[in-house]
């Protein structure tokens, strides 16, 4: 939660189990570390747009949480008319839009990736390789995992569709290029849901993606992402919290019902071996926002 005046911004949050405090970032720069559930920022300028991120801290067993929010510092008594005008413009835009959709997908940009030395049964080692998607950023391109949520604003922000998919994985002999086997991983742990406080003006979505290479049972969830985002009928979006493993490529796209999907978040892979091992860089998603 937040409250703002021309000379300060107050932030407050609920500490999860085991958390002892939080680190506060403003415009991606760390500005404070506190051992409480609130913070007042007095280094503000009337009229500025500030992006805050709060990351909780604690011991190894503590539940972690990250929140991102955007605050416009009030300018004082002269700001009421411009605020009313902006609200009117948003109302017109909201009334015109009837549907929206959000998509998350992962893909391997290379045509092929080498099999790891171990962890993939008989297809481990330098003699084998797995297929990739052989493409660059494209929200409608081929994928390893995909989950899409369709929103109907005329039905109180109802999810009219929630589709998911996992593409097949193929393994080849590296020297002869012969296709040796094809398997498809389960999509049972991939989902998108509408959270309970959603309404006809804004919808909160929770995405969960856990999948892996079906030949490599040692790391069942090599592809992992979990995040919560808010989408408004007026045409804005924000990722509130979440994270994903940095392999393979991740992209999040959105459209407003009258056009094609447009990527709003992209992150390239860090290390191909993440697909078959537990240790892998994790990217925090809180604090991303924009319009559509």
C-alpha positions in Angstrom: 0.0 0.0 0.0 1.1 3.6 -0.5 0.1 7.1 0.3 1.7 10.3 -1.1 1.8 14.0 -0.4 3.9 16.8 -2.1 6.8 16.2 0.3 6.7 12.4 1.0 5.7 9.0 -0.1 4.7 6.4 2.5 5.0 2.7 1.7 3.6 -0.2 3.8 3.4 -4.0 3.3 2.7 -7.2 5.2 5.8 -9.2 6.1 5.5 -12.8 5.1 6.4 -15.6 7.5 9.9 -15.4 8.9 10.8 -12.1 7.2 12.6 -9.6 9.3 12.5 -6.5 7.2 12.9 -5.3 3.6 15.1 -3.5 1.1 13.5 -0.6 -0.8 14.5 0.4 -4.3 13.5 3.6 -6.1 13.9 3.7 -9.9 16.0 0.6 -9.6 18.4 2.1 -7.0 18.6 0.9 -3.4 17.5 3.7 -1.1 16.9 2.0 2.3 17.0 -1.1 4.3 14.5 -1.4 7.2 13.6 -3.9 9.9 9.9 -3.0 9.8 6.8 -3.1 7.5 6.8 0.5 6.4 9.0 3.3 5.0 8.7 7.0 4.3 10.6 8.5 1.4 11.1 12.3 1.9 13.5 12.7 -1.0 10.7 13.4 -3.5 9.8 16.1 -6.1 6.2 17.2 -6.5 4.9 15.9 -9.8 7.6 13.2 -10.3 6.7 9.6 -11.2 8.6 7.2 -9.0 8.9 3.4 -9.4 9.4 1.6 -6.1 10.3 -2.0 -5.4 10.2 -3.7 -2.0 12.1 -7.0 -1.4 11.7 -8.7 1.9 14.6 -10.3 3.7 15.0 -12.9 6.5 16.7 -16.1 7.4 17.0 -19.1 5.0 13.6 -20.5 6.0 11.7 -17.2 5.6 9.1 -16.7 2.9 10.3 -14.1 0.3 8.1 -11.5 -1.3 8.7 -8.7 -3.8 6.3 -5.9 -4.7 6.6 -3.2 -7.4 4.5 -0.1 -7.6 4.4 3.3 -9.3 3.6 6.5 -7.5 3.0 10.0 -8.8 3.9 12.6 -6.2 1.1 15.2 -5.9 1.9 18.7 -7.0 -0.4 20.3 -4.5 -3.6 22.3 -4.8 -3.0 23.0 -8.5 -3.0 19.4 -9.6 -6.7 18.6 -9.1 -7.9 19.7 -12.6 -5.2 17.7 -14.4 -6.0 14.6 -12.4 -9.6 14.9 -13.3 -8.8 15.3 -16.9 -6.6 12.2 -16.9 -9.3 10.2 -15.2 -11.8 11.2 -17.8 -9.5 10.1 -20.6 -8.9 6.8 -18.9 -12.7 6.3 -18.6 -13.2 6.8 -22.3 -10.4 4.3 -23.2 -11.8 1.8 -20.7 -15.3 1.9 -22.2 -13.9 1.3 -25.7 -12.0 -1.9 -24.9 -14.0 -5.1 -24.5 -11.3 -7.8 -24.4 -7.6 -8.2 -23.6 -5.2 -11.1 -23.5 -1.8 -11.9 -21.9 0.6 -14.6 -22.9 3.8 -16.0 -21.4 6.0 -18.4 -23.4 9.5 -19.8 -23.4 11.6 -20.9 -26.3 15.1 -22.0 -27.2 16.6 -19.6 -29.7 19.1 -22.1 -31.1 18.3 -24.7 -33.7 19.9 -27.4 -31.5 21.4 -27.6 -28.0 24.0 -30.2 -26.9 22.9 -32.9 -24.6 24.5 -32.7 -21.2 27.1 -35.2 -20.0 24.6 -36.8 -17.6 21.0 -36.6 -16.4 19.3 -37.6 -19.7 19.6 -41.3 -19.6 20.8 -43.0 -22.7 20.7 -39.7 -24.6 23.4 -38.1 -22.3 26.8 -37.2 -23.7 28.4 -35.6 -26.7 26.8 -37.9 -29.3 23.4 -36.3 -28.9 21.6 -33.0 -29.2 18.0 -31.7 -28.6 15.9 -29.5 -30.8 15.4 -25.8 -30.2 13.0 -23.3 -31.8 15.5 -21.6 -34.0 13.9 -18.1 -33.8 14.2 -14.7 -32.3 11.6 -12.7 -30.3 8.0 -13.3 -31.6 5.0 -13.6 -29.3 3.2 -15.9 -31.8 6.3 -18.0 -32.7 7.1 -21.6 -31.9 7.6 -22.4 -28.2 8.6 -24.9 -25.5 5.9 -23.7 -23.1 3.0 -21.3 -23.7 0.1 -20.1 -21.5 -2.5 -17.5 -22.6 -5.2 -15.8 -20.6 -8.1 -14.1 -22.4 -10.1 -11.4 -20.5 -13.6 -10.2 -21.2 -14.1 -6.8 -19.7 -17.9 -6.8 -20.4 -18.2 -9.8 -18.1 -16.6 -8.3 -15.0 -13.1 -9.2 -16.2 -13.9 -12.9 -16.6 -11.3 -15.2 -18.0 -13.0 -16.4 -21.2 -10.0 -18.6 -22.1 -7.0 -20.0 -20.3 -5.0 -22.2 -22.7 -1.6 -23.8 -22.2 0.7 -26.0 -24.2 4.1 -27.8 -24.2 5.8 -28.6 -27.5 7.5 -31.9 -28.2 11.2 -32.5 -27.6 13.3 -34.3 -30.2 16.7 -35.9 -29.7 19.1 -36.4 -32.6 22.3 -38.1 -33.3 24.7 -35.2 -33.4 27.0 -36.6 -36.2 24.4 -38.1 -38.5 21.5 -35.7 -37.6 19.2 -38.7 -37.5 16.0 -38.2 -35.3 16.2 -40.8 -32.5 13.2 -40.1 -30.4 10.4 -37.7 -29.6 8.6 -37.0 -26.3 6.3 -34.3 -24.9 6.6 -33.1 -21.3 3.5 -32.8 -19.1 1.6 -29.5 -18.9 0.0 -30.4 -15.6 2.0 -27.8 -13.7 1.3 -24.9 -16.1 -1.6 -22.6 -15.3 -3.0 -19.1 -15.2 -5.7 -18.0 -12.9 -7.7 -14.8 -12.1 -7.4 -13.6 -8.5 -10.4 -12.9 -6.4 -10.2 -9.1 -6.2 -10.4 -8.7 -10.0 -13.2 -6.7 -11.5 -14.5 -5.0 -14.7 -11.7 -2.4 -14.5 -8.6 -4.4 -13.5 -7.7 -8.0 -13.4 -5.0 -9.7 -11.4 -3.5 -12.8 -13.0 -1.3 -15.5 -11.5 0.9 -17.4 -13.9 2.7 -20.6 -13.0 5.0 -22.5 -15.3 6.9 -25.7 -14.3 8.1 -28.0 -17.1 11.2 -29.8 -18.3 12.9 -31.9 -20.9 11.0 -35.2 -20.8 14.3 -37.1 -21.5 16.1 -35.5 -18.6 14.3 -36.6 -15.5 17.0 -35.4 -13.1 15.7 -31.8 -13.4 11.9 -32.2 -13.8 11.2 -28.4 -13.7 14.1 -27.0 -15.7 11.7 -24.3 -17.1 10.2 -22.3 -14.2 8.3 -19.1 -13.9 5.8 -17.8 -11.4 4.5 -14.2 -11.4 1.5 -12.0 -10.6 0.5 -9.1 -12.8 -2.3 -6.6 -13.0 -4.0 -5.7 -16.3 -6.4 -2.8 -16.6 -9.2 -2.1 -19.0 -7.9 1.4 -19.4 -4.7 0.0 -21.0 -2.0 -0.4 -18.4 -0.2 -3.4 -17.0 2.2 -4.0 -14.1 4.0 -7.1 -12.8 3.6 -7.1 -9.1 5.8 -10.0 -8.0 7.5 -13.1 -9.4 10.6 -14.6 -10.8 11.8 -17.1 -13.5 14.9 -19.2 -14.2 17.1 -17.6 -16.8 16.8 -20.5 -19.3 15.4 -20.7 -21.9 14.3 -17.3 -23.4 11.2 -15.9 -21.7 8.7 -13.4 -23.2 5.4 -11.9 -22.0 3.0 -10.4 -24.5 -0.3 -8.5 -24.4 -3.0 -7.3 -26.7 -6.1 -5.1 -26.3 -8.6 -7.1 -28.3 -8.1 -5.1 -31.5 -4.6 -6.0 -32.6 -1.8 -8.6 -32.5 0.2 -9.6 -29.4 3.0 -7.3 -28.6 5.9 -8.3 -26.3 6.1 -6.3 -23.1 8.9 -8.3 -21.4 11.8 -10.3 -22.9 14.8 -11.9 -21.2 17.4 -14.0 -23.0 18.8 -17.2 -21.6 21.9 -17.2 -19.4 23.3 -20.7 -19.7 22.0 -23.6 -21.8 23.1 -26.1 -19.1 20.3 -24.6 -16.9 17.9 -26.9 -18.7 19.4 -29.9 -17.0 20.7 -28.7 -13.7 19.3 -27.2 -10.5 21.8 -24.3 -10.1 20.6 -21.5 -12.5 20.4 -17.7 -12.3 16.9 -16.4 -11.2 15.4 -13.2 -12.5 13.1 -11.1 -10.3 10.1 -9.7 -12.2 8.6 -7.2 -9.8 8.5 -3.5 -10.9 7.9 -3.9 -14.6 5.0 -1.9 -16.0 3.7 -0.1 -19.0 0.8 0.5 -21.4 -0.9 -1.3 -24.2 
